[in-house]
Amino acid sequence: MNSRRLLIYCTLLVFLWITIVFAVDSQQTTQTDTNLEPDWLNPFYADRPDWDPYAPDQESDYIPDRPSWDPYAPGYAEPQLTSLNPLLLDLTIGDDVLNPNQLYFQSGGLLATMGSVNLGEPYTLWLYVANWGPFALYDKGRLIISQDFLSPGWYKVDRYAEILQTHLYQFNSKWWSNNVTVMVRSAGYPTTYSLVGRVVDQYGNGIPGTRVKISGSGGGSFSTNADSRGYYGLNVPSGEYTVTAELTGYRFNQASARVWVGTVSVAGKVVGYPIGWSGLGPQTSYQGNLGLLEGTVTDRSGKTIPGAVVSIDGLGTVPTDYQGNYRTGLIPGWYTVDAKAPGYTFQPATVQVRANQATRLDFRGRTMLVLGGLR
């Protein structure tokens, strides 16, 4: 009888031990399943940035139905991949990357894996894709460009520091590339407002005391004054805006801006010209104290490119004639000059124009293949 009771007790103890072990194991499994790390490289499941006014709570499902001015919405200023080898532009790789897929940030003539750029300025990413097949470029887990098929080779992507944040880029083409960090610096803009900008003259110097006028695409108008260096800032709701300025003795162009509450967004520079300034235009002779800027736009073989557009400091453009030549009169000073033509890429140049003198600046373009980004 005692043996039988002992057997029953042992059986009950074994059953109780199995029940406890199963319960503990189930609890651990449940805790693991509910504490999964977010998929940072999936644009639909990664947490939205804090500054996104339409960011969901962490527990809610993200629905990709974003306003048209959202920086990652399809169809708005979609970045493009341009097939181009940076080594042909005399750029130097400064950081060793062991990955087959390589990603760099251009800092001057150097390609690096991290760097900084001023708010409101353009910058360039360079990518070496090692494999054939699908391609995707991400910024902090948000999809920037995706293509169903991409061939191996060098590519570049032009970006714009539109908001004050730090970028973390990485791309995937069969294998992941290295990470590239790009920090956006305030560069003198006030950082306590949702929208900042600057009013400058034709030489890039700030114009103090201008009255800045801001109009929203959905209605609403705002105004403020530029400080002693031409900077301004104010808080406005999220949306798209047109910006201009007023000051006696000047005429101003218009600039555009997109604003997200929770971060600092920058508007394009508003440029003011003294009333009576002739601006750009073909000149056949020197007028007053103007200087003459002229040159020829060609391809690498030296063949001229008629109809190319030469832009000068954002002040205006001059087309090339049927022989690829351009000519314009300018007030003496330093200018940044660039050229554009379909199917070609050019290196911008800085040149000094002197009074009553002719300055020559030629451009030689490289052919390029542009691949449209698909989402």
Legacy VTK file of the C-alpha trace (Angstrom):
# vtk DataFile Version 3.0
C-alpha trace
ASCII
DATASET POLYDATA
POINTS 375 float
0.000 0.000 0.000
2.829 2.382 0.835
4.530 1.617 -2.479
1.368 2.433 -4.367
0.972 5.787 -2.602
4.626 6.597 -3.221
4.173 5.911 -6.952
1.120 8.207 -7.074
3.000 10.999 -5.279
5.971 10.702 -7.660
3.677 10.793 -10.668
1.980 13.958 -9.383
5.340 15.640 -8.726
6.591 14.848 -12.238
3.356 16.208 -13.762
3.618 19.392 -11.662
7.266 19.907 -12.693
6.413 19.530 -16.416
3.539 22.041 -16.029
5.797 24.654 -14.384
8.554 24.269 -17.014
6.026 24.626 -19.852
4.496 27.755 -18.292
7.908 29.429 -17.834
8.933 28.566 -21.381
5.666 29.943 -22.762
6.126 33.197 -20.837
9.659 33.639 -22.191
8.477 32.982 -25.745
5.683 35.534 -25.380
8.095 38.151 -24.029
10.500 37.555 -26.920
7.747 37.820 -29.519
6.400 41.099 -28.133
9.818 42.753 -27.824
11.036 42.377 -31.381
13.186 45.224 -32.638
11.531 47.315 -35.367
12.559 46.664 -38.954
14.440 49.930 -39.489
15.074 49.220 -43.161
11.420 48.691 -44.047
9.871 52.058 -45.006
6.353 50.945 -44.045
7.093 49.474 -40.614
9.986 51.571 -39.327
9.110 54.296 -36.826
8.444 57.623 -38.508
10.798 60.493 -37.505
9.747 62.641 -34.569
9.385 65.716 -36.775
6.838 64.072 -39.111
3.457 65.645 -38.217
1.678 62.530 -39.495
3.792 60.036 -37.575
1.650 57.311 -35.946
1.947 56.071 -32.415
4.342 53.144 -32.033
1.401 50.761 -31.577
-0.515 51.902 -34.666
-0.136 50.683 -38.247
1.565 53.010 -40.713
-0.576 53.795 -43.769
1.449 55.289 -46.654
-1.100 58.003 -47.502
1.023 61.109 -47.079
0.459 64.704 -48.200
2.020 65.801 -51.497
4.616 67.972 -49.735
5.934 65.070 -47.628
9.669 64.727 -48.470
9.307 60.972 -48.995
6.027 61.006 -50.904
6.253 59.412 -54.387
6.467 61.832 -57.273
7.867 64.886 -55.452
11.464 65.783 -56.330
12.275 62.111 -56.613
16.072 61.728 -56.555
17.682 60.065 -59.550
20.655 57.808 -60.034
23.159 59.170 -62.540
25.674 56.767 -64.048
29.052 58.473 -63.601
32.514 57.454 -62.378
33.879 59.887 -59.727
37.460 58.897 -60.552
37.019 60.488 -63.983
36.275 63.773 -62.165
39.574 63.599 -60.252
37.788 62.760 -56.988
39.754 60.727 -54.439
38.462 57.946 -52.183
39.549 58.905 -48.688
38.013 56.094 -46.592
38.612 52.407 -47.236
35.401 50.380 -47.606
35.730 46.601 -47.633
32.147 45.912 -48.742
31.552 44.954 -52.393
28.823 47.647 -52.393
30.405 50.987 -51.501
28.749 54.274 -50.472
30.444 57.675 -50.058
29.698 61.322 -49.278
31.517 63.905 -51.409
33.396 66.460 -49.329
35.231 68.755 -51.706
37.409 66.496 -53.832
37.320 63.663 -51.295
34.906 60.727 -50.964
34.303 59.868 -47.297
31.958 57.754 -45.194
30.838 60.680 -43.045
30.702 64.444 -43.292
28.618 67.577 -42.850
26.787 70.063 -45.047
25.271 73.488 -44.418
21.513 73.847 -44.160
20.076 74.905 -47.515
23.010 73.572 -49.571
23.187 70.681 -52.081
25.423 67.650 -51.618
26.255 64.447 -53.485
26.345 60.747 -52.623
28.464 58.333 -54.679
27.606 54.636 -54.925
29.522 51.691 -56.311
27.041 48.897 -57.029
28.775 45.517 -57.282
25.885 43.304 -58.385
23.184 43.045 -61.010
19.616 43.052 -59.749
17.180 44.956 -57.511
18.423 48.128 -55.827
17.192 50.183 -52.845
18.655 53.257 -51.118
17.545 54.148 -47.571
17.906 57.109 -45.224
17.433 56.023 -41.595
15.277 53.148 -42.831
13.145 55.320 -45.131
13.145 54.286 -48.766
14.669 56.976 -51.011
15.109 55.153 -54.326
14.182 51.648 -55.469
14.640 49.972 -58.836
13.748 46.496 -60.015
17.039 46.147 -61.869
20.359 47.978 -61.809
23.624 47.043 -63.495
26.988 47.178 -61.655
29.006 50.397 -61.745
29.395 53.874 -60.278
26.390 56.146 -59.686
25.764 59.493 -58.011
22.714 60.912 -56.245
22.287 64.653 -55.697
20.569 65.618 -52.438
19.565 68.893 -50.738
19.889 69.805 -47.051
16.309 71.012 -46.712
15.829 70.272 -43.015
18.080 70.321 -39.968
18.754 66.671 -39.186
21.391 63.944 -39.416
21.104 61.490 -42.306
22.155 57.830 -42.220
22.362 56.363 -45.720
22.736 52.724 -46.777
21.833 50.824 -49.928
21.144 47.201 -50.747
21.889 45.355 -53.968
22.122 41.671 -53.043
24.386 42.768 -50.167
24.217 45.764 -47.882
26.631 48.626 -48.372
28.455 50.449 -45.600
26.718 53.279 -43.717
27.300 56.947 -44.537
26.448 59.668 -41.992
25.745 63.221 -43.184
25.152 65.877 -40.508
23.337 69.077 -41.516
24.750 72.185 -39.806
22.704 75.297 -38.989
25.263 77.512 -40.825
24.145 80.746 -39.191
20.395 80.238 -39.573
18.332 80.686 -36.374
17.235 77.276 -35.091
14.309 78.178 -32.809
11.798 78.472 -35.678
10.071 76.035 -38.016
10.990 78.080 -41.137
14.258 79.943 -41.698
15.864 81.622 -44.689
18.096 84.407 -45.916
17.805 87.455 -48.173
20.979 88.197 -50.175
22.166 90.514 -52.938
23.528 89.414 -56.314
26.927 88.738 -54.716
25.592 86.573 -51.906
25.854 89.201 -49.168
22.969 89.496 -46.699
20.555 92.426 -47.134
19.568 93.694 -43.654
16.221 95.263 -42.843
14.217 93.614 -45.630
10.570 92.799 -45.003
10.082 89.092 -45.726
6.620 88.035 -46.904
5.525 84.388 -46.765
2.354 83.027 -48.383
0.990 79.517 -47.885
-0.335 77.448 -50.773
-3.370 76.572 -48.672
-3.922 80.159 -47.545
-2.414 82.247 -44.789
0.207 84.998 -44.950
3.079 85.808 -42.598
5.801 88.445 -42.455
8.956 89.203 -40.520
12.139 91.284 -40.836
15.596 90.046 -41.806
18.394 90.688 -39.292
21.683 92.507 -39.869
23.055 89.570 -41.896
19.920 88.971 -43.918
18.717 85.934 -41.918
15.104 85.523 -40.817
12.974 82.946 -39.015
9.415 82.423 -37.827
7.021 79.667 -36.854
4.461 78.629 -39.466
2.272 75.512 -39.828
3.369 72.528 -41.913
2.870 73.073 -45.643
4.228 74.668 -48.806
5.064 78.383 -49.026
6.178 81.117 -51.404
8.694 83.627 -50.003
9.678 87.085 -51.267
10.900 90.368 -49.756
10.461 94.127 -49.944
12.970 96.958 -49.510
13.148 100.393 -51.075
15.578 100.456 -53.992
15.517 96.670 -54.624
13.523 94.139 -56.574
13.435 90.541 -55.315
12.872 87.115 -56.792
10.576 84.504 -55.239
11.693 81.386 -53.390
9.802 78.316 -52.215
9.754 76.410 -48.944
8.295 73.243 -47.429
7.803 73.140 -43.673
7.447 70.286 -41.171
6.557 71.117 -37.586
9.134 69.685 -35.201
12.241 70.538 -37.195
13.937 73.502 -38.877
13.057 73.820 -42.577
14.954 76.191 -44.867
13.545 78.261 -47.722
15.428 78.947 -50.922
17.499 82.127 -50.920
15.616 85.308 -51.836
17.904 87.377 -54.090
17.560 91.144 -54.342
18.804 93.324 -57.214
19.220 97.105 -57.117
16.554 98.776 -59.222
18.125 99.845 -62.493
20.678 97.007 -62.483
20.681 95.549 -65.987
21.284 92.003 -64.828
22.232 89.345 -67.344
21.984 89.593 -71.060
24.155 89.233 -74.157
26.540 92.155 -74.507
28.353 93.103 -77.695
30.466 95.806 -76.066
31.440 97.022 -72.638
28.869 99.284 -70.958
30.000 101.520 -68.141
32.100 99.532 -65.677
30.693 96.129 -66.640
32.955 93.165 -67.223
32.451 90.569 -69.960
32.146 86.839 -69.305
32.339 84.570 -72.332
33.207 81.015 -73.253
32.357 77.850 -75.166
30.467 74.738 -74.035
31.723 71.461 -75.539
31.729 67.729 -74.882
34.873 65.762 -73.985
35.886 65.423 -77.625
35.674 69.182 -78.139
32.426 69.127 -80.109
30.410 72.262 -79.340
26.983 72.011 -77.677
24.495 74.550 -79.097
21.527 75.443 -76.892
23.291 74.658 -73.602
22.256 76.849 -70.658
24.896 78.703 -68.624
23.616 79.807 -65.206
25.364 82.474 -63.138
24.991 82.563 -59.345
21.242 81.965 -59.599
20.892 85.444 -61.116
19.932 84.318 -64.581
20.878 82.162 -67.539
22.549 82.629 -70.911
22.049 80.132 -73.782
24.866 79.110 -76.101
24.522 79.964 -79.796
24.708 77.568 -82.742
28.499 77.393 -82.284
28.276 76.627 -78.551
29.438 80.105 -77.475
27.959 82.351 -74.787
28.611 85.950 -73.743
27.162 88.221 -71.048
27.956 91.499 -69.279
28.248 91.455 -65.485
28.978 93.836 -62.652
32.545 93.150 -61.428
32.761 90.514 -58.713
33.058 86.820 -57.992
30.500 84.442 -59.536
29.737 80.739 -59.449
28.932 79.574 -62.969
27.480 76.258 -64.145
26.316 74.780 -67.438
23.467 72.390 -68.255
22.621 70.407 -71.359
20.517 67.242 -71.835
22.669 64.123 -71.586
25.705 65.912 -70.111
27.074 66.732 -66.694
29.359 69.703 -65.962
31.549 70.856 -63.099
30.588 74.332 -61.746
33.383 76.897 -61.533
34.063 80.119 -59.628
35.343 83.054 -61.639
36.185 86.716 -61.032
34.811 89.261 -63.492
36.789 92.515 -63.712
35.577 95.907 -64.914
36.209 96.671 -68.590
37.868 93.292 -69.119
36.834 90.072 -70.820
37.034 86.889 -68.736
36.881 83.519 -70.482
35.346 80.424 -68.901
34.854 77.270 -70.999
32.866 74.181 -69.975
33.539 70.615 -71.072
30.735 68.129 -70.397
30.713 64.399 -69.812
27.949 62.207 -71.205
25.747 60.593 -68.602
23.009 58.005 -68.314
20.075 58.985 -66.097
18.035 56.192 -64.551
14.646 57.231 -63.211
13.899 56.222 -59.645
10.851 54.037 -59.094
8.926 53.622 -55.876
LINES 1 376
375 0 1 2 3 4 5 6 7 8 9 10 11 12 13 14 15 16 17 18 19 20 21 22 23 24 25 26 27 28 29 30 31 32 33 34 35 36 37 38 39 40 41 42 43 44 45 46 47 48 49 50 51 52 53 54 55 56 57 58 59 60 61 62 63 64 65 66 67 68 69 70 71 72 73 74 75 76 77 78 79 80 81 82 83 84 85 86 87 88 89 90 91 92 93 94 95 96 97 98 99 100 101 102 103 104 105 106 107 108 109 110 111 112 113 114 115 116 117 118 119 120 121 122 123 124 125 126 127 128 129 130 131 132 133 134 135 136 137 138 139 140 141 142 143 144 145 146 147 148 149 150 151 152 153 154 155 156 157 158 159 160 161 162 163 164 165 166 167 168 169 170 171 172 173 174 175 176 177 178 179 180 181 182 183 184 185 186 187 188 189 190 191 192 193 194 195 196 197 198 199 200 201 202 203 204 205 206 207 208 209 210 211 212 213 214 215 216 217 218 219 220 221 222 223 224 225 226 227 228 229 230 231 232 233 234 235 236 237 238 239 240 241 242 243 244 245 246 247 248 249 250 251 252 253 254 255 256 257 258 259 260 261 262 263 264 265 266 267 268 269 270 271 272 273 274 275 276 277 278 279 280 281 282 283 284 285 286 287 288 289 290 291 292 293 294 295 296 297 298 299 300 301 302 303 304 305 306 307 308 309 310 311 312 313 314 315 316 317 318 319 320 321 322 323 324 325 326 327 328 329 330 331 332 333 334 335 336 337 338 339 340 341 342 343 344 345 346 347 348 349 350 351 352 353 354 355 356 357 358 359 360 361 362 363 364 365 366 367 368 369 370 371 372 373 374
